[in-house]
Each structure stands twice: as structure tokens, then as C-alpha cells.
Amino acid sequence: MNWDPKKLRLLGLRQTEIKILKAISSPKNVQDIARSSGISRTGIKHCLNNLTFRGIVKTVHAGIHKSYASISSKEITKSLLLIASDIGDAQPGDLIHVKITQEKKFVLHIGSKEIIPAYQRIALTNKNERIRAIQHHKSWNELLKKISKSQLIEFNESIIKNHLVIDGILNESAYDAYIKEIQANSAKQKDLVESLNGRMADYTVFPDNFFNYDSEIWIFKTTALIISWKNEVAIEITDKNIIGLIKDMFDLMKNSGRKIDHNQLIKKVLGFVNKN
């Protein structure tokens, strides 16, 4: 069988598994596979169990004898189309994994109940690290509609407790927006704004018309999380190449922005809290 390399990459197969697949384009038992592939019987059995579990290899019985055969290229295509269809039909609360290899994985979180735990992991499972974030105030406002104040305060407190450095890019008028919101309802905003104080922060601002979306990006050591709070959809990426690309884009934007002192500006905002 002529296996399409693109399909094999998408399936995340190891070279040993690919070699076995090519050896069983027609049914063969373990002994025949070992003879034609040069792989040990133990290694073959391990790979066959994995490939059978994933539906790529089928078992063929002839009396008491058992052979193995790879499914056809058309069957592979059909399976991939079904996965694509499942993603298209996803509903709030669904969690869809697309795994290419052990290291390369994409997770689609749908619904705030799925997004919030993924979001909280940023602060709860990382320590002594620098985390990059791009967030327009529009996205912050959408976040406040989806997550409780206590959850957000816990998230902010965890950032400080775990000694995380937030390398953030915000829009220029974000802190002015904080002030307006406090003036409108200081009792509601006070605890939340106080939880933003005392961070180890390296912040840069960009013009308000840049990244003017109700979506945000969080980038940490091995994962990137792209979130649309308004649509309640998030994509979690562990592919090193894509994370590297996003990090480079972040650094390019940061270098063209204007540095600010986050904690000094938050103290200014808190001054308006005390006045109200």
C-alpha cells in the first residue's frame, strides 16, 4: 500500500509503526511480520496492540490462527473526515483532542466550563516562570462576564504566590478603563483591582486600535492558549513549532511597544478606589 506521508504525520506514527504498516498491506502473522521487517516479535506485538487500539490495524482470524492487516488508505481518509465533522459539530462543554504525536497536540475547549480550568492552570501549575500574554481591555471585559470575581482573584493571587513574571502586552487605555470602571462601581471592583497589585510584571502597551479584539493569547513554557471569551472557545497548543512562532510574534510586538510600570499604575488606580 502507498501510504500518504501527510496522513501518517497526522496520525502521529513512529517509524517502527510505519514499517509494520507497510509490511501488513496484506494479512500477516507476527512471525511473518518479524521476518519481513526485521523487528523483534516483542516490539511487533507492542506496536500491533497500539495500532489495533487506534483502529489503524485490524485482526484477521482464520480458525485458531490470527493475522494482522492495515486498514486501507480510503478508510484512513474516512476516519479523518469523521474527526473533522465532529469538530464542526462541537457543542458547548465539548473537549476535542487532536493528537499528532506525544509532543504535538491541539485541544479545542468549548464553553466557559472547559476554558476556565485550562486558563487557571496557567497560574496553578507553573512556578518561577515568565508567562507572556496579549490582552486588550475588550477581552478583559468579556472575561469578567464568564468567570466569577472569586475565581479571578484566586488566579491573580496564584500568579504572585508561584512567583510568575507576567510579560504582558496591553492596550494603552487599559488602566484608564480600570479607573472608569472603579468610578462606576468601586465596591464591586476594589478586591479585584487589589489582587492585580504586587505582581512581578514586565508590561508593554500598544495603541488601542492594535489587537482590538475580544480575544487574548497566553504563552507559557510548553503551551499556548488562544481564548475568545465572547465565543467561549479556546485552542490549546503544545506544538513546539507553532509556540515558537507565537513567541517570536510576541517579542516583535513587545519590542515596538512602550514600557510601563504595572504596579505603579495599579497603585494609581487603587487611589481612585479609596476616593470612592
Backbone bond lengths (Angstrom), bond angles and torsions (degrees), N, CA, C in turn:
res aa  C-N    CA-C-N  psi(-1)  N-CA   C-N-CA  omega(-1)  CA-C   N-CA-C  phi
1 M - - - 1.466 - - 1.524 109.82 -
2 N 1.329 115.82 139.74 1.463 120.81 178.86 1.527 109.18 -91.31
3 W 1.340 116.03 93.21 1.465 120.19 -177.61 1.516 110.67 -74.42
4 D 1.335 115.59 129.96 1.466 121.94 179.24 1.537 108.74 -72.42
5 P 1.349 119.02 120.10 1.480 120.99 -179.30 1.527 113.19 -56.45
6 K 1.358 117.98 -33.60 1.466 120.91 -179.69 1.525 110.32 -64.79
7 K 1.340 115.70 -41.75 1.462 119.43 179.26 1.532 110.85 -66.54
8 L 1.322 115.73 -39.42 1.460 119.65 179.67 1.524 110.84 -64.18
9 R 1.357 116.95 -38.98 1.469 120.44 177.95 1.523 110.04 -64.07
10 L 1.323 115.99 -42.58 1.456 120.00 -178.92 1.522 111.71 -64.79
11 L 1.323 116.54 -32.49 1.458 121.65 178.71 1.526 112.35 -77.62
12 G 1.346 117.21 -14.63 1.458 120.90 177.12 1.518 113.87 68.17
13 L 1.338 117.08 39.10 1.466 120.55 -177.27 1.522 111.97 -84.49
14 R 1.350 114.93 144.19 1.457 120.60 174.73 1.526 109.06 -79.64
15 Q 1.341 116.13 162.68 1.465 120.69 -177.94 1.524 111.73 -59.74
16 T 1.338 117.24 -38.29 1.474 120.74 178.88 1.528 110.19 -62.53
17 E 1.327 116.46 -42.24 1.470 120.69 -179.81 1.526 110.97 -65.76
18 I 1.336 116.14 -39.82 1.466 120.23 178.02 1.526 110.40 -62.81
19 K 1.330 115.70 -41.82 1.470 120.67 179.92 1.527 110.60 -61.92
20 I 1.331 116.20 -40.32 1.465 120.46 178.87 1.530 110.62 -67.44
21 L 1.324 116.54 -42.10 1.468 120.21 178.69 1.520 111.56 -57.77
22 K 1.314 115.37 -43.34 1.467 119.34 -179.45 1.535 111.43 -66.81
23 A 1.328 115.68 -26.21 1.470 119.68 -178.92 1.524 112.01 -80.19
24 I 1.334 117.30 -18.82 1.476 119.33 -175.80 1.529 111.71 -116.94
25 S 1.332 116.25 38.74 1.456 118.67 172.84 1.528 109.88 -62.99
26 S 1.331 116.49 -24.43 1.468 122.67 168.17 1.522 106.56 -122.72
27 P 1.352 117.87 153.78 1.472 120.36 -173.67 1.533 113.55 -56.41
28 K 1.335 115.14 134.45 1.475 121.46 177.15 1.525 108.62 -143.18
29 N 1.309 116.17 150.64 1.462 118.91 173.85 1.529 108.98 -88.31
30 V 1.334 116.22 175.65 1.470 120.69 -175.08 1.527 110.90 -60.64
31 Q 1.338 117.02 -39.75 1.467 120.49 -178.70 1.526 111.30 -63.62
32 D 1.332 116.91 -41.87 1.468 121.01 179.19 1.536 110.84 -66.77
33 I 1.334 115.86 -38.95 1.471 119.57 179.74 1.525 109.78 -64.42
34 A 1.339 116.56 -42.56 1.472 121.36 179.17 1.525 110.61 -61.66
35 R 1.319 115.65 -40.00 1.459 119.79 -178.09 1.541 111.42 -67.60
36 S 1.342 117.27 -40.62 1.468 119.85 -176.15 1.528 113.55 -85.01
37 S 1.336 117.25 -23.43 1.465 119.88 -175.79 1.521 113.77 -102.67
38 G 1.353 117.26 -24.15 1.455 120.09 -176.77 1.515 113.61 79.25
39 I 1.333 117.64 9.53 1.463 122.47 179.67 1.529 108.58 -92.87
40 S 1.319 117.07 145.73 1.462 120.62 -178.92 1.524 110.36 -64.53
41 R 1.329 115.88 153.12 1.464 121.03 -179.52 1.532 111.22 -61.63
42 T 1.351 115.82 -37.32 1.473 119.60 178.68 1.524 110.62 -63.36
43 G 1.338 116.00 -45.11 1.458 120.89 178.95 1.515 111.95 -63.64
44 I 1.331 116.21 -39.08 1.467 120.98 179.23 1.532 110.58 -64.09
45 K 1.336 116.52 -46.16 1.469 120.04 -179.01 1.527 111.15 -61.14
46 H 1.335 116.43 -41.04 1.470 120.51 179.06 1.528 110.42 -62.29
47 C 1.339 116.35 -47.15 1.475 120.58 -179.61 1.528 111.50 -65.50
48 L 1.327 116.97 -40.91 1.464 120.47 -179.47 1.524 111.14 -63.44
49 N 1.337 116.29 -39.98 1.470 119.31 177.41 1.519 110.53 -60.77
50 N 1.331 116.47 -43.17 1.464 121.45 179.86 1.528 111.10 -66.26
51 L 1.322 116.83 -46.35 1.466 121.57 -177.89 1.521 111.50 -67.79
52 T 1.328 116.77 -35.44 1.471 120.52 177.38 1.520 110.35 -67.94
53 F 1.332 115.85 -42.80 1.467 120.11 178.28 1.527 110.95 -59.83
54 R 1.321 116.51 -36.31 1.476 120.93 -178.51 1.525 112.46 -83.97
55 G 1.324 117.32 -1.96 1.453 120.44 175.83 1.510 114.90 80.47
56 I 1.327 117.24 15.51 1.460 121.09 -177.76 1.527 110.75 -93.06
57 V 1.326 114.86 -23.72 1.466 121.04 178.82 1.522 108.37 -122.34
58 K 1.338 116.77 140.45 1.461 121.04 177.16 1.530 109.55 -115.58
59 T 1.320 114.84 151.44 1.470 121.41 -179.95 1.526 109.55 -92.87
60 V 1.314 116.23 134.81 1.465 121.96 179.25 1.525 108.11 -116.28
61 H 1.332 117.18 120.58 1.469 121.69 -178.74 1.528 110.17 -102.91
62 A 1.320 115.91 134.53 1.466 122.53 172.82 1.521 106.91 -133.22
63 G 1.335 114.74 90.59 1.464 119.37 -173.08 1.516 109.64 67.57
64 I 1.339 115.74 -127.12 1.475 119.55 179.62 1.528 112.17 -87.88
65 H 1.320 116.33 -4.05 1.455 120.89 -177.99 1.535 110.52 -90.99
66 K 1.321 114.83 142.78 1.465 120.11 -178.04 1.524 109.87 -124.73
67 S 1.327 115.01 130.61 1.460 121.06 176.69 1.524 109.11 -124.50
68 Y 1.322 115.14 170.05 1.455 120.84 -178.58 1.526 109.56 -130.11
69 A 1.338 115.13 143.77 1.470 119.91 177.99 1.526 108.96 -142.73
70 S 1.318 115.77 143.55 1.470 119.90 177.32 1.522 109.12 -76.33
71 I 1.329 116.19 148.34 1.459 119.07 175.82 1.525 108.52 -72.21
72 S 1.308 116.82 164.62 1.462 120.87 -175.23 1.514 111.38 -77.19
73 S 1.323 114.92 163.16 1.462 120.81 177.21 1.529 110.80 -60.98
74 K 1.342 116.70 -35.41 1.470 120.55 178.47 1.529 110.77 -65.29
75 E 1.342 115.97 -38.03 1.467 119.56 178.79 1.524 111.16 -67.34
76 I 1.339 116.79 -36.46 1.467 120.87 175.15 1.526 109.84 -60.95
77 T 1.329 116.20 -47.69 1.468 121.30 179.72 1.521 110.95 -58.77
78 K 1.335 116.20 -43.45 1.461 120.42 179.60 1.526 111.27 -60.88
79 S 1.342 116.86 -42.49 1.469 120.94 179.41 1.517 111.71 -63.22
80 L 1.340 116.54 -42.31 1.462 120.41 179.88 1.529 111.33 -65.96
81 L 1.329 116.35 -36.78 1.465 120.26 177.75 1.518 110.97 -66.52
82 L 1.330 116.85 -36.22 1.463 120.39 177.17 1.522 111.27 -64.65
83 I 1.346 116.28 -39.37 1.469 120.54 176.72 1.526 110.18 -62.02
84 A 1.339 115.63 -45.32 1.468 120.37 178.98 1.523 110.91 -61.09
85 S 1.339 116.30 -39.18 1.462 120.92 178.49 1.517 111.26 -65.18
86 D 1.342 116.61 -40.53 1.470 121.02 177.81 1.512 111.41 -60.38
87 I 1.352 116.23 -40.64 1.464 120.08 179.42 1.524 109.82 -64.88
88 G 1.326 116.08 -42.20 1.460 120.19 -179.60 1.510 112.99 -64.74
89 D 1.356 117.29 -30.14 1.453 121.68 -178.17 1.517 112.92 -95.70
90 A 1.347 116.99 10.16 1.464 120.21 -175.08 1.518 111.55 -61.69
91 Q 1.326 115.48 143.78 1.454 123.09 -178.59 1.531 109.48 -118.28
92 P 1.357 117.29 160.40 1.457 119.93 176.44 1.519 111.20 -52.19
93 G 1.337 115.78 136.37 1.455 121.16 -177.75 1.512 113.21 95.49
94 D 1.358 116.84 -9.70 1.461 120.37 178.78 1.522 110.38 -78.79
95 L 1.316 116.11 152.73 1.460 122.48 175.99 1.523 106.56 -134.11
96 I 1.332 116.61 113.08 1.457 120.84 -173.49 1.514 109.63 -113.37
97 H 1.341 116.91 125.91 1.448 123.09 178.21 1.519 109.31 -105.66
98 V 1.325 115.84 129.46 1.456 120.66 170.01 1.519 105.76 -118.68
99 K 1.334 116.11 105.64 1.454 121.23 -174.62 1.519 109.53 -105.56
100 I 1.332 116.77 121.19 1.452 121.26 179.46 1.523 109.77 -95.41
101 T 1.323 117.17 -48.90 1.462 122.64 171.04 1.520 106.39 -140.47
102 Q 1.338 116.71 -177.88 1.461 120.72 178.93 1.518 110.91 -60.46
103 E 1.351 116.67 -35.16 1.463 120.85 -176.98 1.527 112.29 -91.87
104 K 1.329 117.37 -23.22 1.467 121.09 -175.94 1.515 109.87 -106.53
105 K 1.324 115.11 111.34 1.453 119.23 -175.28 1.520 109.39 -146.39
106 F 1.335 115.76 143.99 1.450 122.03 176.30 1.524 107.39 -125.91
107 V 1.320 116.02 130.88 1.463 120.40 178.82 1.513 108.08 -122.57
108 L 1.321 115.76 127.42 1.455 121.41 177.54 1.524 108.17 -101.21
109 H 1.335 116.76 114.02 1.460 122.37 178.21 1.525 108.14 -97.36
110 I 1.323 117.01 125.39 1.457 120.99 -179.02 1.518 108.92 -122.65
111 G 1.324 116.05 124.97 1.456 121.67 -177.68 1.518 111.01 96.33
112 S 1.322 116.01 142.40 1.471 120.19 -175.54 1.526 112.25 -62.18
113 K 1.333 118.01 -28.35 1.469 120.44 179.34 1.522 111.75 -66.14
114 E 1.329 116.77 -25.08 1.463 120.56 176.39 1.524 111.63 -90.34
115 I 1.345 116.33 -34.22 1.467 120.51 -176.15 1.525 111.34 -72.07
116 I 1.330 116.98 -43.89 1.466 121.00 -173.08 1.536 112.53 -57.71
117 P 1.354 121.02 -46.32 1.469 119.38 176.88 1.524 112.96 -61.12
118 A 1.343 116.84 -38.00 1.469 120.31 177.85 1.521 110.07 -65.24
119 Y 1.317 116.51 -40.14 1.465 122.82 178.56 1.525 110.68 -64.76
120 Q 1.325 116.46 -43.87 1.468 120.48 -177.81 1.523 112.26 -67.81
121 R 1.330 117.52 -27.57 1.463 120.12 178.91 1.524 111.92 -59.43
122 I 1.329 116.79 -26.42 1.466 120.80 179.73 1.524 109.85 -55.59
123 A 1.312 115.63 -44.86 1.464 119.68 -176.64 1.519 113.23 -90.66
124 L 1.321 117.50 -27.85 1.458 120.24 -172.26 1.520 114.17 -86.51
125 T 1.337 117.72 -27.28 1.473 119.43 -174.13 1.520 113.66 -110.40
126 N 1.318 118.30 -1.47 1.464 121.26 178.88 1.526 109.46 -113.82
127 K 1.333 116.15 141.12 1.464 120.93 178.82 1.527 109.76 -137.05
128 N 1.346 114.71 145.10 1.467 121.44 175.12 1.527 111.83 52.74
129 E 1.313 116.34 42.44 1.468 121.13 -179.25 1.519 110.67 -128.47
130 R 1.316 114.20 162.68 1.462 121.62 174.77 1.527 107.82 -99.59
131 I 1.320 115.68 124.91 1.459 120.87 -179.40 1.528 109.24 -115.37
132 R 1.315 115.46 127.55 1.464 120.54 179.67 1.533 109.75 -91.55
133 A 1.327 115.78 143.97 1.466 119.69 179.22 1.527 110.21 -149.22
134 I 1.315 116.05 138.35 1.470 122.45 171.77 1.519 106.40 -119.03
135 Q 1.332 116.33 119.81 1.463 119.82 -176.03 1.531 110.24 -146.92
136 H 1.303 116.29 114.35 1.459 121.39 171.13 1.523 107.90 -78.69
137 H 1.330 117.05 153.21 1.463 119.17 -178.36 1.528 111.69 -62.95
138 K 1.313 117.54 -24.84 1.468 120.27 175.88 1.525 110.67 -60.59
139 S 1.343 115.87 -39.66 1.460 119.48 178.72 1.524 110.83 -69.34
140 W 1.339 116.16 -38.85 1.467 120.95 177.18 1.527 110.24 -57.68
141 N 1.328 117.40 -43.82 1.460 121.13 179.85 1.524 112.15 -64.39
142 E 1.335 116.04 -37.35 1.465 119.49 177.45 1.530 110.35 -68.66
143 L 1.343 116.51 -37.81 1.461 121.39 177.34 1.526 110.53 -59.18
144 L 1.336 117.09 -42.07 1.463 121.23 -178.29 1.526 112.62 -62.89
145 K 1.337 116.09 -23.16 1.469 119.85 178.47 1.525 112.16 -79.28
146 K 1.345 115.92 -21.29 1.467 120.16 -171.96 1.526 113.77 -105.08
147 I 1.339 116.76 -21.93 1.458 120.85 -174.55 1.523 108.22 -121.78
148 S 1.327 116.87 142.47 1.460 119.92 -178.43 1.528 110.33 -72.26
149 K 1.325 115.70 157.85 1.463 120.36 179.31 1.523 110.88 -61.80
150 S 1.327 117.49 -39.15 1.468 120.42 -179.35 1.530 110.96 -66.20
151 Q 1.339 117.43 -37.46 1.468 120.53 177.62 1.520 110.87 -64.65
152 L 1.330 116.17 -41.44 1.459 120.53 -178.37 1.524 111.20 -70.04
153 I 1.318 117.20 -38.58 1.468 120.71 176.99 1.533 109.66 -63.87
154 E 1.329 116.74 -42.17 1.469 120.89 177.96 1.534 110.27 -61.01
155 F 1.329 116.58 -41.22 1.462 121.99 177.85 1.532 110.21 -60.93
156 N 1.340 116.98 -48.43 1.465 121.37 -179.19 1.528 111.98 -64.93
157 E 1.320 117.09 -39.18 1.469 120.65 178.86 1.530 111.08 -67.26
158 S 1.333 117.33 -35.01 1.467 121.51 178.53 1.519 111.08 -66.40
159 I 1.324 116.78 -34.84 1.469 121.23 177.66 1.526 109.94 -59.23
160 I 1.339 116.16 -44.26 1.468 120.81 -179.95 1.529 110.43 -70.61
161 K 1.335 116.21 -45.34 1.465 121.47 -177.36 1.529 111.70 -61.25
162 N 1.327 117.56 -38.84 1.468 121.55 -176.45 1.528 112.96 -91.25
163 H 1.339 115.93 10.84 1.464 122.01 175.03 1.540 112.35 55.76
164 L 1.320 114.58 45.62 1.458 119.93 178.19 1.520 109.54 -89.61
165 V 1.315 116.09 135.13 1.465 121.11 174.81 1.517 107.45 -95.04
166 I 1.326 116.74 118.92 1.461 120.29 178.58 1.519 109.04 -90.46
167 D 1.309 114.99 110.56 1.458 122.51 176.42 1.522 105.78 -92.76
168 G 1.336 115.35 90.07 1.461 119.66 -168.74 1.516 114.66 -107.76
169 I 1.317 114.84 148.23 1.468 122.13 172.41 1.522 107.12 -122.16
170 L 1.329 116.13 119.50 1.461 123.08 -177.05 1.523 110.08 -123.63
171 N 1.318 116.45 165.89 1.467 119.25 173.06 1.527 109.96 -79.97
172 E 1.329 116.68 153.05 1.475 122.43 -172.17 1.524 114.18 -56.13
173 S 1.321 117.58 -38.32 1.464 119.48 -173.74 1.527 113.26 -93.08
174 A 1.342 117.93 14.81 1.467 120.87 -177.47 1.533 111.58 -58.46
175 Y 1.338 117.03 -45.02 1.465 119.56 -176.16 1.531 111.13 -73.92
176 D 1.342 116.90 -31.24 1.475 119.45 173.06 1.525 110.01 -63.71
177 A 1.345 115.61 -35.63 1.467 119.78 177.83 1.522 110.73 -66.20
178 Y 1.360 116.44 -39.08 1.471 119.93 175.88 1.535 110.36 -56.92
179 I 1.332 115.16 -45.73 1.467 120.45 -177.78 1.524 110.83 -61.22
180 K 1.329 117.43 -45.07 1.472 121.38 179.89 1.529 111.17 -62.18
181 E 1.335 115.63 -39.34 1.464 119.85 -179.55 1.524 110.92 -68.02
182 I 1.345 116.21 -36.23 1.462 120.62 178.37 1.521 110.42 -68.94
183 Q 1.315 116.09 -41.08 1.463 119.84 178.40 1.522 110.96 -62.45
184 A 1.318 115.79 -31.85 1.467 120.28 -179.89 1.530 111.55 -76.37
185 N 1.344 116.71 -34.76 1.475 119.92 -177.75 1.528 109.32 -158.65
186 S 1.324 116.37 80.96 1.464 120.68 -175.23 1.520 111.98 -67.30
187 A 1.337 118.16 -35.63 1.469 121.16 -178.56 1.527 110.99 -62.55
188 K 1.318 116.25 -38.22 1.466 120.85 -178.15 1.528 111.81 -73.56
189 Q 1.333 116.80 -34.21 1.462 121.38 -171.16 1.529 114.26 -94.43
190 K 1.340 118.70 -18.98 1.456 120.86 -169.70 1.532 112.81 -56.39
191 D 1.346 118.30 -55.42 1.473 121.54 -177.21 1.523 111.37 -60.33
192 L 1.319 115.47 -38.21 1.458 119.91 -177.87 1.520 111.23 -66.62
193 V 1.333 116.90 -45.02 1.465 120.57 179.56 1.523 110.68 -66.58
194 E 1.329 117.34 -38.89 1.466 120.48 178.53 1.533 111.44 -61.63
195 S 1.330 117.56 -32.76 1.469 120.49 -179.99 1.530 111.83 -70.99
196 L 1.335 117.01 -14.91 1.468 121.25 177.30 1.524 112.05 -85.20
197 N 1.339 116.29 -11.13 1.463 120.88 -176.39 1.531 110.23 -84.36
198 G 1.336 116.39 145.10 1.457 121.33 175.12 1.519 114.73 89.53
199 R 1.313 117.27 10.77 1.467 120.34 177.58 1.525 110.93 -73.53
200 M 1.329 115.62 151.96 1.461 119.66 163.71 1.525 104.98 -83.49
201 A 1.321 115.23 107.10 1.457 119.10 -169.32 1.522 112.07 -130.84
202 D 1.296 115.17 141.18 1.463 122.98 174.90 1.522 105.57 -127.89
203 Y 1.354 115.84 91.29 1.452 120.28 -169.22 1.525 112.49 -107.90
204 T 1.318 113.92 145.11 1.465 123.56 176.10 1.523 107.35 -132.03
205 V 1.323 115.96 146.03 1.467 119.01 177.36 1.520 110.51 -116.39
206 F 1.325 114.88 153.92 1.457 122.19 178.55 1.528 108.13 -128.69
207 P 1.339 118.11 161.05 1.470 120.57 179.22 1.529 111.45 -55.99
208 D 1.335 115.30 148.06 1.466 120.68 -174.64 1.526 113.88 -59.47
209 N 1.335 116.80 -27.43 1.466 118.49 -177.84 1.532 112.85 -81.53
210 F 1.348 117.77 -5.94 1.464 121.82 175.36 1.534 109.22 -88.63
211 F 1.317 117.53 145.39 1.464 122.13 -179.87 1.531 111.21 47.81
212 N 1.321 114.91 36.88 1.462 121.32 -174.85 1.536 109.97 -81.47
213 Y 1.328 114.65 65.75 1.461 121.00 -176.00 1.527 109.68 -134.27
214 D 1.328 115.61 159.94 1.463 119.36 176.12 1.522 109.64 -92.08
215 S 1.324 116.41 41.77 1.465 123.44 177.11 1.522 108.58 -132.98
216 E 1.320 116.38 161.85 1.463 120.23 -178.01 1.527 110.72 -146.93
217 I 1.326 115.64 164.50 1.458 121.80 179.67 1.522 109.48 -128.62
218 W 1.335 115.98 132.40 1.460 122.41 173.14 1.523 107.64 -119.57
219 I 1.326 115.86 130.20 1.463 120.54 -177.16 1.529 108.33 -126.60
220 F 1.325 117.25 118.57 1.449 118.76 173.77 1.515 109.42 -126.07
221 K 1.312 117.57 -167.39 1.465 121.77 -162.47 1.525 113.98 -51.92
222 T 1.310 117.77 -50.06 1.467 119.58 -174.63 1.525 113.40 -123.09
223 T 1.322 117.22 5.57 1.462 120.77 -175.31 1.523 110.82 -142.43
224 A 1.311 115.14 145.54 1.469 121.20 170.15 1.521 107.38 -120.84
225 L 1.324 116.22 139.88 1.459 121.46 -179.35 1.526 108.69 -125.83
226 I 1.324 116.04 116.20 1.464 122.40 177.98 1.520 107.13 -105.40
227 I 1.340 116.42 119.53 1.471 120.60 -171.23 1.523 111.38 -122.01
228 S 1.324 116.02 132.60 1.462 122.34 165.78 1.523 106.52 -111.68
229 W 1.335 116.61 100.12 1.462 120.01 -178.86 1.527 110.99 -67.70
230 K 1.319 116.23 -32.41 1.471 119.55 -178.98 1.525 110.73 -64.14
231 N 1.341 116.38 -45.51 1.462 121.02 -178.72 1.523 112.83 -89.42
232 E 1.335 116.23 -5.12 1.465 122.87 -179.78 1.531 111.49 56.22
233 V 1.321 114.48 50.88 1.465 121.28 177.47 1.523 108.14 -135.13
234 A 1.334 116.81 137.05 1.460 121.49 175.76 1.524 109.46 -138.20
235 I 1.319 115.68 143.32 1.456 121.65 175.84 1.523 107.72 -114.23
236 E 1.322 116.18 121.86 1.462 121.89 177.68 1.530 108.20 -104.33
237 I 1.328 116.31 126.36 1.467 122.03 -172.59 1.527 109.64 -121.31
238 T 1.335 116.44 133.19 1.463 120.01 174.00 1.529 111.50 -120.46
239 D 1.310 117.16 11.41 1.475 121.19 178.15 1.533 109.07 -74.81
240 K 1.336 117.40 120.34 1.466 121.95 -174.56 1.522 112.35 -60.17
241 N 1.323 117.10 -39.22 1.462 120.51 -179.45 1.515 111.72 -62.26
242 I 1.334 116.20 -46.55 1.465 120.32 -178.31 1.520 110.52 -68.64
243 I 1.347 117.27 -41.04 1.467 119.96 177.47 1.526 110.24 -61.23
244 G 1.339 116.77 -41.49 1.467 120.52 177.56 1.517 111.62 -60.54
245 L 1.327 117.11 -41.97 1.467 121.17 177.93 1.520 111.04 -61.96
246 I 1.344 116.73 -45.23 1.471 120.86 -179.31 1.526 110.49 -64.66
247 K 1.333 116.93 -40.14 1.468 120.20 178.32 1.525 111.16 -62.21
248 D 1.330 117.00 -43.07 1.473 120.67 179.00 1.526 110.98 -63.25
249 M 1.338 116.85 -40.79 1.465 120.66 177.26 1.525 110.48 -62.99
250 F 1.338 115.70 -40.65 1.468 120.86 178.19 1.523 110.17 -60.96
251 D 1.347 116.67 -49.37 1.463 120.87 -177.43 1.519 111.56 -62.27
252 L 1.334 116.74 -37.44 1.458 120.98 178.07 1.525 110.67 -62.72
253 M 1.328 116.10 -43.47 1.465 120.93 179.20 1.529 110.84 -67.63
254 K 1.317 116.75 -41.54 1.463 120.63 -178.66 1.529 111.07 -62.56
255 N 1.326 116.56 -41.39 1.462 120.66 -178.58 1.519 113.00 -66.65
256 S 1.332 116.49 -20.43 1.470 119.31 179.55 1.528 112.16 -99.66
257 G 1.348 116.80 2.32 1.458 120.80 -179.99 1.517 112.50 -95.63
258 R 1.328 116.30 -173.45 1.469 122.77 -178.48 1.526 108.92 -114.11
259 K 1.349 115.63 128.00 1.464 121.38 -179.28 1.532 110.56 -69.19
260 I 1.343 115.66 143.13 1.462 120.63 174.49 1.525 108.77 -136.28
261 D 1.332 115.83 163.80 1.463 122.30 175.89 1.524 107.37 -101.56
262 H 1.316 116.34 100.66 1.467 121.36 -175.25 1.526 111.85 -57.40
263 N 1.334 117.15 -50.27 1.464 119.83 -174.63 1.522 112.56 -66.04
264 Q 1.330 116.50 -33.87 1.466 119.53 176.75 1.530 110.27 -65.68
265 L 1.330 116.99 -41.01 1.462 120.86 -179.98 1.530 111.31 -70.69
266 I 1.325 117.30 -34.68 1.458 119.80 177.67 1.535 110.54 -66.87
267 K 1.343 116.24 -37.16 1.470 119.14 176.12 1.522 110.97 -63.03
268 K 1.321 115.29 -36.19 1.471 119.54 176.31 1.523 110.52 -64.18
269 V 1.336 115.87 -42.20 1.457 120.99 177.51 1.535 110.10 -62.95
270 L 1.331 116.58 -42.89 1.463 120.76 -179.64 1.537 111.47 -64.29
271 G 1.330 115.53 -26.93 1.464 119.37 175.47 1.522 110.94 -60.51
272 F 1.319 117.34 -35.67 1.455 120.92 177.95 1.527 110.82 -73.63
273 V 1.355 116.00 -28.19 1.463 119.50 176.14 1.525 109.02 -62.77
274 N 1.332 116.37 -45.79 1.461 121.02 -176.00 1.525 112.35 -68.98
275 K 1.338 115.43 -24.18 1.476 119.02 179.32 1.529 111.54 -77.48
276 N 1.332 115.59 -23.75 1.457 119.66 -173.15 1.534 111.35 -100.48
